[in-house]
Amino acid sequence: MLKPTGKVVGIIKRSWRPFCGMLNVAQIKESTRHLFTPADRRIPRIRIETRQAATLAGQRIMVAIDGWPKHSRYPNGHFVRSLGSAGEKDTEQEVLLLEHDVPHQAFSQAVLSFLPKMPWAITPEDMVRREDLRNLTVCSVDPPGCTDIDDALHCRELENGNLEVGVHIADVSHFIRPGNALDKEAANRGTTVYLCGKRIDMVPELLSSNLCSLRSNVERLAFSCIWEMNHKAEILKTRFTKSVINSKASLTYAEAQMRIDDTSMNDDITNSLRGLNKLAKILKKQRIEKGALTLSSLEVRFHIDSETHDPIDLQTKELMETNSMVEEFMLLANISVAQKIYDEFPDCAMLRKHPPPPPSNYDILLKAAKSKEVEIHTDSAKALADSLDVAKVDGFPYFNTLLRILATRCMMQAVYFCSGMDSDFHHYGLASPIYTHFTSPIRRYADIIVHRLLAVAIGADSTYPDLMDKHKQSALSNNLNYRHKMSQYAQRASVAFHTQLFFKSRGILNEEGFVLFVRKNAIIVLIPKFGLEGTVFFDTKDKAAPNLVFDEEVPSLKVEEHTFCIFDKVKVTISLDASNVQHQKIRMALIEPVIPGVSVPAPDVGPQAKKPKLDR
């Protein structure tokens, strides 16, 4: 098949930035010219001049490119600064943030000057155009340790027998006014970035963990989306209002679940949660009937030692009914708000869409399912969701989860866009014709814009020129999409680094896993226990290569006399290869099935040292 090709004829502007990496000290004594190896393998090595080479060896440093002489193999650059010793947690975290272009410097005085003066209290002026909902039994449900509480919920029965359900979202746009330094900083950061054990806030802590956080037993400003529903979860009326609330409880998912399940509890908060949970189940069923996808990806959580801050345990996250309960109402609020702002401002609403994957994306999923004689239909989200629901293999309960993990890999990225610049609004994964983000304004800037649009739509706040400018909105969407993507990559890199730290102190472990992909010379194995993926290579430099036959159609890989297919169960060793300080890797080697000359003997895994106390 011929593919269109092109030729670079000129470079208008170099996208050179300072790069993180390490110095390769020249072997020649007294030499001041050395090569620098960037952490990003796509970047060539850079030649720099420095007299501090002896000091900088073993450090992570930053280097900037100055130019690339025509006949030189390497570009020339200069040393910018040292980031600290390679391998140390703080240094590696700094490298990770810099390499993913995550703004993480302390907030400037100019930004902080726009924060409200403490002690802060709600004034009579704040109450103008605001409903007093302090009497409602509102509560929040979040992960343990959450301090930036964006959302709270309530449910009560009305005199007419219907139910009133409210989603109350922190009114961040009350504190962040358009165009000031605080607003510009939040717009540039775009999102809060959650790393393992560290959070890089989009807005200063006074707002994120205090004045905007909907903590219990304090008065807080909110933006409320309130529905009247019947007991079949059908929406009869929707209204939006700025409000003031007083949350009666900040619960974790587990605490909320316990209340719902404990029949001896019948207080207002518990009854509200039970009402919400009942409706959420109906809403979820309706959504899935419309073709919304339930995909799977393994999320891990580390238990961190309270003194050393090193990971001492690694588990995949368990989801409860209450996770789903909160999610359903957040989705419903986002859809309701999306429709409202689009109806009012068809040209400049900030929406979020999820494009359908091109059919070729599904090739691997279809081939993998076919290998187990399971049929998957991909002509629509509904067809995919339905066929995933019935996909099972006798005696292999984990098959469906693996299939959903593969389906997740086929998906496109969801993106923000401006309604006046696009005509296709559909959200494929949620099977919704329109969608936006309204429910997390403490940690996402898109939601702040949506709050401003909604406030103008209901006459609760004034507009400003940039809000109604579709070109400005579109440019803003592009930055938010970029920041969002980089934050996801940074989070993955943080999990990878903490996973390496975890295995560093473990020696060699042996675990069971499943083949997720087969390649020409390797299999990619998923270890469900750790939510970890690794590659088992069969043509390593230190061994004679076995006989390999790769069949792309099945897909399968024959190694000597054994054939590997997707979903096969294997046993592997897991260890950390720290030979390259800059690019440490989790290595896997095959134990079972036993292939002479290829598999390795199972290591003796001694009794683990007594676990230090967990910092939950």
C-alpha positions as CSV (number, residue, x, y, z in Angstrom):
1,M,0.0,0.0,0.0
2,L,1.4,3.4,-1.0
3,K,1.5,6.0,1.8
4,P,1.8,9.7,1.1
5,T,5.4,10.8,1.8
6,G,6.9,14.3,2.3
7,K,10.3,15.9,2.6
8,V,11.4,18.5,5.2
9,V,12.6,21.5,3.3
10,G,13.1,24.0,6.1
11,I,12.6,24.5,9.8
12,I,10.8,27.7,10.7
13,K,11.3,27.6,14.5
14,R,13.2,25.1,16.7
15,S,11.2,23.7,19.6
16,W,14.4,23.4,21.7
17,R,13.8,23.5,25.4
18,P,16.2,22.8,28.3
19,F,16.5,19.0,28.6
20,C,17.0,16.8,31.7
21,G,19.6,14.1,31.6
22,M,23.1,13.0,32.7
23,L,26.6,13.8,31.8
24,N,28.9,11.2,30.2
25,V,32.3,12.4,31.5
26,A,35.0,12.3,28.8
27,Q,37.8,9.8,29.3
28,I,40.5,12.3,28.5
29,K,41.9,13.8,31.6
30,E,41.5,17.6,32.0
31,S,39.0,17.7,29.1
32,T,36.3,20.3,29.4
33,R,34.2,18.9,26.5
34,H,31.7,16.2,27.4
35,L,28.6,14.5,26.0
36,F,25.3,14.9,27.7
37,T,22.6,12.1,27.4
38,P,19.0,13.4,27.6
39,A,16.4,11.4,29.6
40,D,14.2,11.6,26.5
41,R,15.6,8.9,24.1
42,R,14.3,10.8,21.1
43,I,16.7,13.6,21.7
44,P,20.3,13.2,20.4
45,R,23.3,13.5,22.8
46,I,24.5,17.1,23.3
47,R,28.1,18.3,23.4
48,I,28.8,20.8,26.3
49,E,31.8,22.5,27.8
50,T,32.2,22.5,31.6
51,R,34.9,22.5,34.2
52,Q,32.6,20.9,36.8
53,A,32.4,17.5,35.2
54,A,33.7,15.7,38.2
55,T,31.0,17.3,40.4
56,L,28.2,16.7,37.9
57,A,28.9,13.0,37.4
58,G,26.0,11.0,38.9
59,Q,23.8,14.1,39.0
60,R,20.7,14.8,37.0
61,I,21.3,18.1,35.1
62,M,19.6,20.4,32.7
63,V,21.2,21.4,29.4
64,A,20.0,23.8,26.7
65,I,20.9,23.5,23.0
66,D,22.6,26.5,21.4
67,G,23.0,25.3,17.9
68,W,23.8,22.3,15.6
69,P,26.8,22.9,13.3
70,K,26.3,21.6,9.8
71,H,29.0,19.0,9.9
72,S,28.8,18.0,13.5
73,R,27.4,14.7,14.7
74,Y,26.0,16.3,17.9
75,P,24.4,19.7,18.7
76,N,26.2,22.1,21.0
77,G,24.7,23.2,24.3
78,H,25.4,24.6,27.7
79,F,24.9,23.5,31.3
80,V,21.9,25.2,32.9
81,R,21.6,23.7,36.4
82,S,21.9,20.6,38.5
83,L,18.7,18.9,39.7
84,G,20.3,16.6,42.4
85,S,21.6,13.0,42.6
86,A,20.2,10.6,40.1
87,G,17.8,8.0,41.6
88,E,16.8,10.1,44.5
89,K,13.0,10.5,44.8
90,D,12.9,14.3,44.9
91,T,15.3,14.6,41.9
92,E,13.4,12.1,39.8
93,Q,10.1,13.8,40.6
94,E,11.6,17.1,39.5
95,V,12.8,15.5,36.2
96,L,9.4,13.9,35.6
97,L,7.7,17.3,36.0
98,L,10.1,19.1,33.8
99,E,10.1,16.5,31.1
100,H,6.3,16.5,30.9
101,D,6.2,20.3,30.9
102,V,4.1,20.4,34.1
103,P,4.2,24.0,35.6
104,H,5.1,23.3,39.3
105,Q,6.8,26.4,40.6
106,A,5.4,28.0,43.7
107,F,2.6,30.5,43.1
108,S,4.0,34.0,42.7
109,Q,3.1,37.0,44.9
110,A,1.2,38.5,42.0
111,V,-1.0,35.4,41.9
112,L,-1.4,35.1,45.7
113,S,-2.4,38.8,45.9
114,F,-5.8,37.9,44.3
115,L,-6.7,35.4,47.1
116,P,-9.4,36.5,49.6
117,K,-8.1,38.0,52.8
118,M,-8.5,35.8,55.9
119,P,-10.5,35.3,58.0
120,W,-13.0,34.8,55.2
121,A,-16.8,34.7,55.7
122,I,-19.8,34.8,53.5
123,T,-21.1,38.4,53.2
124,P,-24.7,39.7,52.4
125,E,-23.3,40.8,48.9
126,D,-22.3,37.1,48.3
127,M,-25.9,36.1,49.0
128,V,-27.4,38.2,46.2
129,R,-28.5,35.9,43.4
130,R,-27.8,32.9,45.5
131,E,-30.1,30.4,47.1
132,D,-29.6,29.4,50.8
133,L,-29.4,25.6,50.9
134,R,-27.7,25.3,54.2
135,N,-30.7,23.4,55.7
136,L,-30.3,20.5,53.1
137,T,-28.7,17.2,54.2
138,V,-25.8,17.5,51.8
139,C,-22.7,15.2,52.1
140,S,-19.6,14.5,50.0
141,V,-18.1,11.1,49.1
142,D,-14.5,10.9,48.1
143,P,-11.3,8.8,48.2
144,P,-9.6,8.6,51.6
145,G,-7.3,11.6,52.4
146,C,-9.0,13.9,49.8
147,T,-8.8,17.6,50.8
148,D,-9.8,19.2,47.5
149,I,-13.5,18.3,47.7
150,D,-15.2,19.6,44.5
151,D,-18.6,18.0,44.8
152,A,-21.4,17.1,47.3
153,L,-24.8,15.5,46.9
154,H,-28.3,15.4,48.4
155,C,-31.5,13.5,47.9
156,R,-34.8,14.1,49.6
157,E,-38.4,13.2,49.0
158,L,-40.8,16.0,48.0
159,E,-44.4,16.5,49.2
160,N,-45.6,15.4,45.8
161,G,-43.9,12.0,46.2
162,N,-41.1,12.8,43.7
163,L,-37.4,13.0,44.6
164,E,-35.2,16.1,44.6
165,V,-31.6,15.4,43.8
166,G,-28.8,18.0,44.0
167,V,-25.2,18.0,42.8
168,H,-23.4,20.9,44.5
169,I,-20.1,21.9,43.0
170,A,-17.5,24.3,44.6
171,D,-18.1,27.8,43.3
172,V,-14.4,28.4,42.2
173,S,-15.4,31.0,39.6
174,H,-16.6,33.3,42.5
175,F,-13.0,33.5,43.8
176,I,-11.1,33.4,40.4
177,R,-12.1,36.5,38.4
178,P,-11.5,36.6,34.6
179,G,-8.2,38.0,33.4
180,N,-6.4,38.5,36.7
181,A,-3.0,36.9,37.5
182,L,-4.7,34.1,39.5
183,D,-6.9,33.3,36.5
184,K,-4.1,33.4,34.0
185,E,-2.0,31.0,36.1
186,A,-4.9,28.5,36.5
187,A,-5.6,28.7,32.8
188,N,-1.9,28.0,32.0
189,R,-1.7,25.1,34.4
190,G,-5.0,23.7,33.1
191,T,-5.2,20.9,35.6
192,T,-4.1,19.6,39.0
193,V,-1.5,16.9,38.6
194,Y,-1.7,13.9,41.0
195,L,1.6,12.1,41.4
196,C,2.2,9.3,43.9
197,G,2.3,11.0,47.3
198,K,2.3,14.5,45.8
199,R,-0.3,16.9,44.3
200,I,0.6,19.9,42.1
201,D,-2.3,22.2,42.5
202,M,-3.9,24.2,39.7
203,V,-5.0,26.9,42.2
204,P,-3.3,27.9,45.5
205,E,-4.0,25.7,48.6
206,L,-6.1,28.4,50.4
207,L,-8.7,27.7,47.7
208,S,-8.1,24.1,46.8
209,S,-8.0,22.7,50.3
210,N,-9.9,25.3,52.2
211,L,-12.3,28.0,50.9
212,C,-13.4,26.1,47.8
213,S,-13.3,22.6,49.3
214,L,-16.8,21.5,50.4
215,R,-15.7,20.3,53.8
216,S,-18.2,19.2,56.4
217,N,-19.8,21.6,58.9
218,V,-18.6,24.8,57.3
219,E,-20.5,27.2,55.0
220,R,-19.3,27.1,51.5
221,L,-20.4,28.8,48.2
222,A,-21.5,26.3,45.6
223,F,-23.0,26.0,42.1
224,S,-25.9,23.6,42.3
225,C,-27.6,21.5,39.7
226,I,-31.0,20.4,41.1
227,W,-33.4,17.9,39.5
228,E,-36.8,16.7,40.3
229,M,-37.1,13.1,39.4
230,N,-39.6,10.3,39.8
231,H,-38.7,7.0,41.3
232,K,-37.8,5.6,37.9
233,A,-35.0,8.2,37.8
234,E,-36.7,10.2,35.0
235,I,-35.9,13.9,35.1
236,L,-39.1,16.0,35.4
237,K,-37.4,19.4,36.0
238,T,-33.8,20.7,36.0
239,R,-32.6,24.0,37.5
240,F,-29.3,25.6,38.1
241,T,-28.5,28.1,40.9
242,K,-25.6,29.6,42.7
243,S,-26.0,28.6,46.4
244,V,-24.6,28.4,49.8
245,I,-24.4,25.0,51.5
246,N,-23.3,23.4,54.7
247,S,-22.2,19.8,54.1
248,K,-23.3,17.5,57.0
249,A,-20.6,14.8,56.4
250,S,-17.4,14.3,54.4
251,L,-17.3,10.5,53.8
252,T,-15.0,8.1,52.1
253,Y,-16.4,5.6,49.5
254,A,-16.0,2.9,52.1
255,E,-17.8,4.9,54.9
256,A,-20.7,5.7,52.6
257,Q,-21.0,2.1,51.5
258,M,-21.0,1.0,55.1
259,R,-23.9,3.4,55.9
260,I,-25.9,2.2,52.9
261,D,-25.4,-1.5,53.9
262,D,-26.0,-1.1,57.7
263,T,-29.8,-1.6,58.1
264,S,-29.7,-0.3,61.7
265,M,-28.7,3.2,60.4
266,N,-31.7,5.5,59.5
267,D,-30.4,9.0,59.9
268,D,-30.9,11.7,57.3
269,I,-27.4,11.3,55.7
270,T,-27.8,7.6,55.3
271,N,-31.3,7.9,53.9
272,S,-30.1,10.5,51.4
273,L,-27.2,8.1,50.4
274,R,-29.7,5.2,49.9
275,G,-31.9,7.3,47.8
276,L,-29.0,8.4,45.6
277,N,-27.7,4.9,45.3
278,K,-31.0,3.5,44.2
279,L,-31.4,6.2,41.5
280,A,-27.8,5.8,40.4
281,K,-28.3,2.1,39.7
282,I,-31.3,2.9,37.5
283,L,-29.3,5.7,35.7
284,K,-26.4,3.4,35.1
285,K,-28.7,0.7,33.7
286,Q,-30.3,3.3,31.3
287,R,-26.9,4.6,30.3
288,I,-25.6,1.1,29.5
289,E,-28.8,0.3,27.5
290,K,-28.0,3.4,25.4
291,G,-24.6,1.9,24.6
292,A,-22.2,3.5,27.2
293,L,-19.0,1.5,27.5
294,T,-17.7,0.0,30.8
295,L,-14.0,-0.4,30.1
296,S,-11.2,-1.5,32.3
297,S,-7.8,-0.3,33.3
298,L,-5.9,-1.5,36.3
299,E,-5.3,1.4,38.7
300,V,-2.8,0.8,41.5
301,R,-2.3,2.4,44.8
302,F,0.8,2.4,46.9
303,H,0.9,2.1,50.7
304,I,3.7,4.5,51.6
305,D,5.9,4.2,54.7
306,S,5.2,7.1,57.0
307,E,8.8,7.7,57.7
308,T,10.8,6.9,54.6
309,H,8.0,7.7,52.2
310,D,9.0,4.7,50.2
311,P,6.3,2.4,48.8
312,I,6.0,-0.8,50.9
313,D,2.9,-2.3,49.4
314,L,1.3,-2.2,46.0
315,Q,-2.3,-3.1,45.3
316,T,-4.9,-2.6,42.5
317,K,-7.7,-0.3,43.6
318,E,-11.0,-1.8,44.4
319,L,-14.1,0.0,43.2
320,M,-17.3,0.0,45.3
321,E,-21.0,0.7,44.6
322,T,-20.5,4.2,46.0
323,N,-17.8,5.0,43.4
324,S,-20.4,4.3,40.8
325,M,-23.1,6.2,42.6
326,V,-21.0,9.5,42.7
327,E,-19.9,8.9,39.1
328,E,-23.5,8.6,37.8
329,F,-24.6,11.9,39.3
330,M,-21.4,13.7,38.1
331,L,-22.1,12.4,34.5
332,L,-25.7,13.5,34.8
333,A,-24.8,17.0,36.0
334,N,-22.1,17.3,33.2
335,I,-24.7,16.4,30.5
336,S,-27.4,18.7,31.9
337,V,-25.0,21.6,32.1
338,A,-23.6,20.9,28.6
339,Q,-27.1,21.1,27.1
340,K,-27.9,24.3,29.0
341,I,-24.7,26.2,28.0
342,Y,-25.0,25.0,24.4
343,D,-28.6,26.1,24.1
344,E,-27.7,29.6,25.5
345,F,-24.3,30.0,23.7
346,P,-24.3,27.7,20.5
347,D,-21.1,29.5,19.3
348,C,-18.8,29.5,22.4
349,A,-19.8,26.6,24.7
350,M,-16.8,24.7,26.0
351,L,-17.7,21.0,25.5
352,R,-15.9,17.7,25.6
353,K,-16.2,15.0,22.9
354,H,-14.8,11.5,22.5
355,P,-14.4,10.5,18.9
356,P,-15.2,6.9,17.8
357,P,-12.0,4.9,17.1
358,P,-11.2,4.2,13.4
359,P,-12.1,0.6,12.6
360,S,-8.5,-0.4,12.3
361,N,-7.9,0.4,16.0
362,Y,-10.1,-2.7,16.8
363,D,-7.9,-5.2,14.8
364,I,-6.1,-6.5,17.9
365,L,-9.2,-6.7,20.0
366,L,-11.1,-8.7,17.2
367,K,-8.1,-11.0,16.6
368,A,-7.7,-11.7,20.3
369,A,-11.4,-12.4,20.8
370,K,-11.4,-14.7,17.8
371,S,-8.6,-16.7,19.2
372,K,-10.9,-17.7,22.0
373,E,-13.9,-18.1,19.6
374,V,-15.6,-15.1,21.0
375,E,-17.3,-12.6,18.7
376,I,-17.0,-8.9,19.2
377,H,-19.1,-6.4,17.2
378,T,-17.6,-2.9,16.8
379,D,-20.0,-1.2,14.4
380,S,-21.3,1.0,17.3
381,A,-20.5,1.7,21.0
382,K,-23.7,-0.2,21.8
383,A,-22.7,-3.2,19.8
384,L,-19.3,-3.2,21.4
385,A,-20.7,-2.8,24.9
386,D,-23.3,-5.6,24.4
387,S,-20.7,-8.1,23.0
388,L,-18.3,-7.3,25.8
389,D,-21.1,-8.0,28.3
390,V,-21.6,-11.6,27.0
391,A,-18.0,-12.4,26.3
392,K,-16.9,-15.2,28.5
393,V,-14.7,-18.3,28.4
394,D,-15.5,-21.3,30.7
395,G,-13.0,-21.8,33.4
396,F,-11.4,-18.4,32.7
397,P,-13.1,-15.8,34.9
398,Y,-10.5,-13.1,34.3
399,F,-11.0,-13.3,30.5
400,N,-13.7,-10.5,30.4
401,T,-11.5,-8.1,32.3
402,L,-8.6,-8.7,30.0
403,L,-10.8,-8.2,27.0
404,R,-12.0,-4.8,28.4
405,I,-8.4,-3.8,29.0
406,L,-7.7,-4.5,25.4
407,A,-10.8,-2.6,24.3
408,T,-9.7,0.4,26.4
409,R,-6.4,0.4,24.4
410,C,-8.4,0.8,21.1
411,M,-10.0,4.1,22.3
412,M,-9.3,7.6,21.1
413,Q,-8.5,10.4,23.6
414,A,-11.4,12.6,24.7
415,V,-10.8,16.3,24.0
416,Y,-12.2,19.8,24.9
417,F,-13.4,21.9,22.0
418,C,-15.4,25.0,21.3
419,S,-19.0,24.4,20.0
420,G,-18.7,27.2,17.4
421,M,-15.6,25.5,15.8
422,D,-16.9,22.0,15.4
423,S,-20.1,20.1,14.4
424,D,-19.5,16.6,15.9
425,F,-20.2,16.8,19.6
426,H,-20.8,13.1,20.3
427,H,-19.2,11.4,23.3
428,Y,-18.5,7.8,22.1
429,G,-17.6,6.2,25.5
430,L,-20.6,7.7,27.4
431,A,-22.9,7.3,24.4
432,S,-24.1,10.9,25.0
433,P,-24.9,13.4,22.2
434,I,-23.3,16.2,24.2
435,Y,-21.0,16.4,27.2
436,T,-18.8,18.8,29.2
437,H,-16.9,19.1,32.5
438,F,-18.6,21.0,35.2
439,T,-18.0,19.0,38.4
440,S,-14.3,19.5,39.2
441,P,-13.5,23.2,39.0
442,I,-10.8,23.0,41.8
443,R,-8.7,20.7,39.7
444,R,-9.7,21.5,36.0
445,Y,-9.7,24.9,34.4
446,A,-12.3,23.8,31.7
447,D,-14.9,23.5,34.5
448,I,-14.2,27.1,35.6
449,I,-15.0,28.3,32.0
450,V,-18.2,26.1,32.0
451,H,-19.2,27.6,35.4
452,R,-18.8,31.1,34.0
453,L,-20.9,30.3,30.9
454,L,-23.6,28.7,33.1
455,A,-23.5,31.7,35.5
456,V,-24.1,34.1,32.6
457,A,-26.8,31.8,31.2
458,I,-28.8,32.0,34.4
459,G,-28.1,35.7,35.1
460,A,-25.9,35.0,38.2
461,D,-22.8,36.7,36.8
462,S,-21.6,39.1,34.1
463,T,-19.9,38.1,30.9
464,Y,-16.6,39.3,29.4
465,P,-15.3,39.5,25.8
466,D,-13.0,36.4,25.8
467,L,-15.8,34.2,27.1
468,M,-17.8,34.9,23.9
469,D,-14.9,34.7,21.5
470,K,-14.9,31.3,19.8
471,H,-11.3,31.6,18.6
472,K,-10.0,32.4,22.1
473,Q,-12.0,29.5,23.5
474,S,-10.6,27.2,20.8
475,A,-7.0,28.2,21.6
476,L,-7.7,27.7,25.3
477,S,-9.2,24.2,24.6
478,N,-5.9,23.3,22.8
479,N,-3.8,24.3,25.8
480,L,-6.2,22.4,28.1
481,N,-6.0,19.3,25.9
482,Y,-2.1,19.5,25.9
483,R,-1.9,20.0,29.7
484,H,-4.4,17.2,30.3
485,K,-2.4,14.8,28.1
486,M,0.9,15.7,29.8
487,S,-0.6,15.3,33.2
488,Q,-1.7,11.8,32.4
489,Y,1.8,10.9,31.1
490,A,3.4,12.4,34.2
491,Q,1.0,10.4,36.4
492,R,1.9,7.2,34.6
493,A,5.6,8.0,34.9
494,S,5.2,8.6,38.6
495,V,3.5,5.2,39.0
496,A,6.3,3.6,37.0
497,F,9.0,5.2,39.2
498,H,7.2,4.2,42.4
499,T,6.8,0.7,41.0
500,Q,10.6,0.6,40.4
501,L,11.2,1.8,44.0
502,F,8.9,-1.0,45.3
503,F,10.7,-3.7,43.3
504,K,14.1,-2.3,44.2
505,S,13.7,-3.5,47.8
506,R,12.1,-6.8,46.8
507,G,14.9,-8.6,44.9
508,I,13.4,-11.1,42.4
509,L,9.7,-12.0,42.7
510,N,7.8,-14.7,40.8
511,E,4.2,-14.0,39.8
512,E,1.5,-15.3,37.6
513,G,0.3,-13.2,34.7
514,F,-1.5,-13.2,31.3
515,V,-0.1,-12.5,27.8
516,L,-1.7,-9.2,26.7
517,F,0.1,-8.8,23.4
518,V,2.5,-10.8,21.3
519,R,5.3,-9.2,19.3
520,K,7.9,-10.6,16.8
521,N,10.5,-11.3,19.5
522,A,8.6,-10.9,22.8
523,I,5.4,-11.3,24.8
524,I,3.9,-8.5,26.9
525,V,2.6,-9.8,30.2
526,L,0.1,-8.3,32.6
527,I,0.5,-9.1,36.3
528,P,-3.0,-8.4,37.7
529,K,-1.8,-8.5,41.3
530,F,0.3,-5.4,40.8
531,G,-1.5,-3.9,37.8
532,L,1.9,-4.1,36.1
533,E,2.9,-4.7,32.5
534,G,6.2,-5.9,31.4
535,T,8.0,-7.5,28.4
536,V,9.6,-10.9,28.2
537,F,12.2,-10.8,25.4
538,F,13.2,-14.0,23.7
539,D,16.3,-12.7,21.7
540,T,18.5,-11.3,24.5
541,K,22.1,-10.4,23.8
542,D,23.5,-12.8,26.4
543,K,21.8,-16.0,25.0
544,A,21.6,-17.7,21.6
545,A,18.3,-16.7,20.0
546,P,15.7,-19.5,20.1
547,N,13.7,-20.4,17.0
548,L,10.9,-17.7,16.7
549,V,7.9,-17.8,14.4
550,F,5.5,-14.8,14.5
551,D,2.1,-15.1,13.0
552,E,0.5,-11.6,12.8
553,E,-2.9,-13.0,11.8
554,V,-3.7,-15.0,15.0
555,P,-1.6,-13.2,16.5
556,S,0.8,-15.8,18.0
557,L,4.5,-16.3,18.6
558,K,6.1,-19.8,18.4
559,V,9.2,-20.1,20.6
560,E,10.9,-23.4,19.8
561,E,8.1,-25.8,20.2
562,H,5.7,-23.7,22.4
563,T,3.2,-21.2,20.9
564,F,2.1,-18.1,22.8
565,C,-1.3,-16.5,22.2
566,I,-3.0,-13.5,23.8
567,F,-4.6,-14.4,27.2
568,D,-2.2,-17.4,27.8
569,K,-1.4,-17.8,31.5
570,V,2.3,-17.6,32.3
571,K,4.6,-17.4,35.3
572,V,7.4,-14.9,35.2
573,T,10.2,-13.5,37.4
574,I,10.0,-9.7,38.1
575,S,13.1,-7.7,39.0
576,L,14.5,-4.2,38.7
577,D,17.3,-3.7,36.2
578,A,19.1,-0.6,37.6
579,S,22.2,-1.0,35.4
580,N,21.3,2.2,33.5
581,V,20.7,4.8,36.3
582,Q,18.8,7.1,33.9
583,H,16.6,4.4,32.4
584,Q,15.8,1.8,35.1
585,K,13.5,-0.9,34.0
586,I,11.3,-3.6,35.3
587,R,12.6,-6.9,33.7
588,M,10.6,-10.0,33.3
589,A,11.8,-13.5,32.5
590,L,9.7,-16.6,31.7
591,I,9.5,-19.4,34.3
592,E,6.4,-21.3,33.0
593,P,5.7,-22.8,30.5
594,V,9.1,-24.4,30.7
595,I,10.9,-24.0,27.4
596,P,14.4,-25.6,27.4
597,G,17.1,-23.0,26.9
598,V,14.6,-20.1,27.2
599,S,12.8,-20.2,30.5
600,V,14.6,-19.6,33.8
601,P,14.3,-21.6,37.0
602,A,11.9,-20.1,39.7
603,P,13.9,-18.0,42.1
604,D,13.8,-18.9,45.8
605,V,11.6,-16.1,47.2
606,G,12.5,-16.1,50.9
607,P,10.1,-15.0,53.6
608,Q,9.6,-11.2,53.3
609,A,10.9,-8.9,56.0
610,K,8.2,-8.0,58.5
611,K,6.1,-5.3,56.8
612,P,6.6,-1.8,58.3
613,K,3.5,0.0,59.4
614,L,1.3,1.2,56.7
615,D,0.6,4.9,56.3
616,R,-3.0,4.7,55.0
